[in-house]
Amino acid sequence: MPLSGEGPLGAGVLNTSVPHIARVYDYWLGGKDNFAADRDLAEKFMRADPLVTAGVRSNRAFLGRAVHYLVADAGIRQFLDIGTGIPTANNTHEVAQRAAPSARVVYVDNDPIVLTHARALLASDPAGATDYVDADLRDTGAILAAAARTLDFTQPIAVMLIGVLHCIPDEDHPGQVVATLMGAVPPGSYLALSHPAADIHAEEMAAGAAMMNQAMAGTITFRTRPQVAAFFDRLELVEPGLVSTTQWRPGPGVSPKPLPGWVGLARKA
């Protein structure tokens, strides 16, 4: 889910008259933790790109499949989930702890509504642990220091950046943010990443992005497949590689028709 505060650097000041990307996504996911301004912008985007709701829900489904793979197939027991978004069904710790009750998860976001719901709803299995960090994705030092209260950085960690990097403009060097996070975790760790695509349904996505950037306090940047691929520099992509959300290990009944989002999971050697 997205991470971006009400101000340009995520000040965490609640202003319900200005649309907020976490609450817009909550509306697209069928949630109730949104306001009139969020719903109005969400509906406008849906008119510009009727596939946006399917894309957002497919992105959420990718999160579940990726976490299950990481626990069941890769043996991961620690997760750093940055850009948590407003909690919904099948959150990272729920998927992980169903397969491994001892899994430990640190959630990071900087929206006050997200943090309130996270603390109230994201209850860990007694055998594992969850923690919640109030921080901006760009403040990697604060995130890593706080995460170390719960996670053991000598053991593999899955860094989850699901639907969040588009909140970081190019001038804030999102590639360096990712490199710093992955540089802090040991070999055998993973990066799970999803990102809205600028080159699938390109005209509709461009129109939607322009609309959101005009309405919100912060800005969003949709990116092409080569731009998203650069975030996986020096990491080993798990099959099927960097693909549309519907094409990453889809379950039964999932249409392979591409939706406007790139997703991938990669291992640090």
C-alpha positions as a printed NumPy array, in Angstrom:
array([[  0.   ,   0.   ,   0.   ],
       [  1.083,   3.577,  -0.507],
       [  3.106,   5.637,   1.877],
       [  2.898,   9.378,   1.69 ],
       [  1.827,  11.881,   4.311],
       [ -0.476,  14.842,   3.879],
       [  2.458,  17.131,   3.128],
       [  5.229,  16.768,   0.55 ],
       [  7.46 ,  14.836,   2.938],
       [  4.737,  12.972,   4.776],
       [  4.27 ,  15.207,   7.8  ],
       [  1.489,  12.967,   9.092],
       [ -0.987,  15.823,   9.666],
       [ -4.549,  14.646,   9.023],
       [ -6.447,  16.856,   6.553],
       [ -9.598,  15.153,   5.331],
       [-10.354,  17.856,   2.752],
       [ -7.288,  16.91 ,   0.714],
       [ -7.248,  13.478,  -0.978],
       [ -4.672,  11.086,   0.409],
       [ -3.326,   8.215,  -1.629],
       [ -3.675,   5.597,   1.137],
       [ -7.352,   6.475,   1.543],
       [ -7.932,   6.552,  -2.23 ],
       [ -6.497,   3.035,  -2.421],
       [ -8.669,   2.012,   0.511],
       [-11.725,   3.096,  -1.49 ],
       [-10.584,   1.117,  -4.543],
       [-10.119,  -1.935,  -2.322],
       [-13.674,  -1.615,  -1.03 ],
       [-12.708,  -0.214,   2.371],
       [-14.538,   2.33 ,   4.502],
       [-11.626,   4.371,   5.856],
       [-11.848,   7.22 ,   3.374],
       [-13.468,  10.632,   3.042],
       [-15.444,  12.533,   0.417],
       [-12.336,  14.073,  -1.152],
       [-10.718,  10.635,  -1.456],
       [-13.817,   9.077,  -2.998],
       [-14.227,  11.922,  -5.481],
       [-10.649,  11.583,  -6.741],
       [-10.9  ,   7.784,  -6.831],
       [-14.04 ,   7.955,  -8.978],
       [-12.43 ,  10.458, -11.349],
       [ -9.434,   8.178, -11.822],
       [-11.774,   5.243, -12.442],
       [-13.431,   7.194, -15.23 ],
       [-10.012,   7.936, -16.759],
       [ -8.877,   4.307, -16.403],
       [-11.669,   1.795, -15.744],
       [ -9.068,  -0.908, -15.002],
       [ -7.605,   0.856, -11.968],
       [ -9.734,  -1.019,  -9.425],
       [ -8.829,  -4.39 , -10.917],
       [ -5.178,  -3.325, -10.942],
       [ -5.156,  -2.276,  -7.288],
       [ -6.887,  -5.471,  -6.187],
       [ -4.515,  -7.552,  -8.3  ],
       [ -1.625,  -5.75 ,  -6.607],
       [ -3.033,  -6.74 ,  -3.232],
       [ -3.326, -10.339,  -4.38 ],
       [  0.343, -10.267,  -5.447],
       [  1.283,  -9.296,  -1.896],
       [ -0.398, -12.433,  -0.578],
       [  1.189, -14.73 ,  -3.156],
       [  4.642, -13.236,  -2.637],
       [  4.484, -13.533,   1.162],
       [  3.289, -17.128,   0.932],
       [  6.151, -17.973,  -1.433],
       [  8.664, -16.285,   0.84 ],
       [  7.536, -18.273,   3.883],
       [  6.675, -21.624,   2.317],
       [  9.338, -21.856,  -0.401],
       [ 12.137, -19.493,   0.604],
       [ 12.036, -20.077,   4.364],
       [ 11.784, -16.379,   5.26 ],
       [ 10.578, -15.59 ,   8.773],
       [ 11.159, -11.805,   8.916],
       [  9.428,  -9.046,   6.974],
       [  9.953,  -5.285,   6.731],
       [  6.762,  -3.984,   5.1  ],
       [  7.161,  -0.311,   4.164],
       [  4.102,   1.595,   2.979],
       [  1.646,  -0.584,   4.847],
       [ -1.497,   1.253,   3.812],
       [ -4.781,   0.966,   5.667],
       [ -5.141,  -2.637,   6.894],
       [ -7.44 ,  -4.922,   4.937],
       [ -7.709,  -8.699,   4.572],
       [ -4.605, -10.871,   4.192],
       [ -2.067,  -8.43 ,   5.549],
       [  1.591,  -9.467,   5.491],
       [  1.708, -10.881,   9.018],
       [ -1.564, -12.774,   8.566],
       [ -0.344, -14.563,   5.436],
       [  3.101, -15.18 ,   6.916],
       [  1.932, -16.411,  10.307],
       [ -0.638, -18.78 ,   8.832],
       [  2.289, -20.71 ,   7.371],
       [  4.841, -19.899,  10.098],
       [  3.373, -18.62 ,  13.389],
       [  6.808, -17.464,  14.536],
       [  7.173, -14.972,  11.67 ],
       [  8.087, -11.414,  12.683],
       [  6.81 ,  -8.37 ,  10.802],
       [  7.614,  -4.677,  11.074],
       [  5.165,  -2.338,   9.366],
       [  6.18 ,   1.181,   8.349],
       [  3.94 ,   4.067,   7.306],
       [  3.567,   7.753,   8.062],
       [ -0.149,   8.392,   7.66 ],
       [ -1.934,   8.884,  11.019],
       [ -5.012,   6.907,   9.937],
       [ -2.854,   3.998,   8.772],
       [ -0.941,   3.926,  12.047],
       [ -4.092,   4.096,  14.164],
       [ -5.633,   1.153,  12.34 ],
       [ -2.377,  -0.784,  12.283],
       [ -1.945,  -0.594,  16.026],
       [ -5.572,  -1.568,  16.59 ],
       [ -5.963,  -4.345,  14.024],
       [ -2.626,  -5.901,  13.139],
       [ -2.353,  -8.274,  16.096],
       [  0.429, -10.844,  15.906],
       [  0.232, -14.545,  16.534],
       [  1.592, -15.036,  20.082],
       [  4.444, -17.116,  18.669],
       [  5.595, -14.271,  16.414],
       [  5.753, -10.504,  16.622],
       [  4.628,  -7.324,  14.888],
       [  5.775,  -3.757,  15.323],
       [  4.711,  -0.457,  13.759],
       [  7.078,   2.337,  12.803],
       [  5.983,   5.898,  12.015],
       [  8.478,   6.992,   9.355],
       [  8.813,   8.184,   5.777],
       [ 10.299,   5.748,   3.273],
       [ 13.056,   8.251,   2.508],
       [ 14.224,   8.192,   6.14 ],
       [ 15.939,   4.834,   5.801],
       [ 18.137,   5.37 ,   8.852],
       [ 15.15 ,   5.795,  11.151],
       [ 13.36 ,   2.813,   9.6  ],
       [ 16.307,   0.464,   9.954],
       [ 17.053,   1.544,  13.519],
       [ 13.453,   1.054,  14.605],
       [ 13.071,  -2.247,  12.746],
       [ 16.088,  -3.637,  14.586],
       [ 13.986,  -3.688,  17.768],
       [ 12.001,  -6.586,  16.299],
       [ 14.017,  -8.027,  13.416],
       [ 17.401,  -9.756,  13.519],
       [ 19.495,  -8.164,  10.768],
       [ 21.963, -11.058,  10.849],
       [ 19.223, -13.302,   9.417],
       [ 17.397, -12.982,   6.055],
       [ 14.642, -10.375,   5.83 ],
       [ 12.063,  -9.757,   3.112],
       [ 11.785,  -6.054,   2.321],
       [  8.256,  -5.386,   1.033],
       [  7.778,  -2.265,  -1.108],
       [  4.268,  -2.891,  -2.382],
       [  2.678,   0.034,  -4.189],
       [  4.816,   2.68 ,  -2.497],
       [  7.772,   3.746,  -4.648],
       [  5.58 ,   5.782,  -6.984],
       [  5.143,   8.15 ,  -4.04 ],
       [  8.872,   8.953,  -4.217],
       [  9.736,  11.365,  -7.068],
       [ 12.879,  10.895,  -9.104],
       [ 14.552,  13.884,  -7.466],
       [ 14.404,  12.034,  -4.134],
       [ 16.398,   9.14 ,  -5.633],
       [ 14.124,   6.14 ,  -5.031],
       [ 16.775,   3.812,  -6.438],
       [ 19.172,   4.849,  -3.7  ],
       [ 16.452,   4.328,  -1.097],
       [ 15.99 ,   0.741,  -2.292],
       [ 19.753,   0.156,  -2.461],
       [ 20.209,   1.404,   1.106],
       [ 17.486,  -0.878,   2.449],
       [ 18.829,  -3.912,   0.604],
       [ 22.375,  -3.052,   1.648],
       [ 21.303,  -3.314,   5.276],
       [ 19.924,  -6.86 ,   5.049],
       [ 22.105,  -9.99 ,   4.789],
       [ 22.508, -12.38 ,   1.85 ],
       [ 19.48 , -14.612,   1.435],
       [ 17.147, -11.67 ,   1.941],
       [ 14.505, -10.714,  -0.619],
       [ 12.934,  -7.636,  -2.177],
       [  9.232,  -7.805,  -3.089],
       [  8.19 ,  -4.798,  -5.117],
       [  5.173,  -3.594,  -7.05 ],
       [  4.836,  -0.352,  -8.965],
       [  2.14 ,   1.283, -11.143],
       [  3.114,   1.033, -14.806],
       [  3.538,   4.035, -17.065],
       [  3.752,   1.828, -20.16 ],
       [  0.637,  -0.365, -19.798],
       [ -2.549,   1.508, -20.741],
       [ -0.172,   4.434, -20.996],
       [ -2.635,   7.163, -22.005],
       [ -5.121,   6.279, -19.27 ],
       [ -2.402,   6.021, -16.629],
       [ -0.883,   9.358, -17.653],
       [ -4.271,  11.036, -17.419],
       [ -4.898,   9.498, -14.001],
       [ -1.49 ,  10.49 , -12.675],
       [ -1.953,  14.088, -13.828],
       [ -5.342,  14.192, -12.136],
       [ -3.98 ,  12.866,  -8.846],
       [ -0.979,  15.181,  -8.854],
       [ -3.261,  18.16 ,  -9.323],
       [ -5.537,  17.116,  -6.468],
       [ -3.109,  15.816,  -3.817],
       [ -0.518,  17.551,  -1.694],
       [  2.169,  15.078,  -2.706],
       [  3.044,  13.803,  -6.162],
       [  3.089,  10.358,  -7.715],
       [  5.316,   9.024, -10.49 ],
       [  4.307,   6.027, -12.577],
       [  7.288,   4.269, -14.195],
       [  8.103,   2.065, -17.164],
       [  9.266,  -1.53 , -16.965],
       [ 12.974,  -0.612, -17.485],
       [ 12.705,   2.009, -14.738],
       [ 11.158,  -0.503, -12.324],
       [ 13.709,  -3.158, -13.33 ],
       [ 16.483,  -0.807, -12.175],
       [ 15.245,  -1.156,  -8.571],
       [ 16.313,  -4.835,  -8.718],
       [ 19.925,  -4.014,  -9.598],
       [ 22.332,  -6.704,  -8.312],
       [ 19.466,  -8.911,  -7.145],
       [ 18.365, -12.267,  -8.573],
       [ 14.77 , -12.164,  -9.81 ],
       [ 12.624, -15.16 ,  -8.967],
       [ 10.71 , -16.668, -11.895],
       [  8.721, -15.405, -13.759],
       [ 10.748, -12.198, -13.313],
       [  9.356,  -8.688, -13.639],
       [  5.821,  -9.015, -15.003],
       [  2.349,  -7.528, -14.813],
       [  0.526,  -8.156, -11.53 ],
       [ -1.732, -10.788, -13.092],
       [  1.216, -12.74 , -14.475],
       [  3.238, -13.417, -11.301],
       [  2.417, -17.016, -10.352],
       [ -1.331, -16.507, -10.832],
       [ -3.736, -18.817,  -9.091],
       [ -6.653, -20.651, -10.671],
       [ -9.176, -18.425, -12.412],
       [ -6.868, -15.397, -12.674],
       [ -6.908, -13.851, -16.13 ],
       [ -3.39 , -13.299, -17.544],
       [ -4.542, -10.084, -19.23 ],
       [ -1.931,  -7.44 , -18.334],
       [ -2.994,  -4.802, -15.833],
       [ -1.103,  -1.505, -15.337],
       [  1.382,  -2.581, -12.699],
       [  4.85 ,  -4.175, -12.602],
       [  5.712,  -6.68 ,  -9.873],
       [  8.747,  -8.753,  -9.   ],
       [ 10.442, -10.7  ,  -6.23 ],
       [ 14.226, -10.959,  -6.065],
       [ 16.885, -12.533,  -3.827],
       [ 20.067, -10.95 ,  -2.518],
       [ 22.917, -13.381,  -3.18 ]])
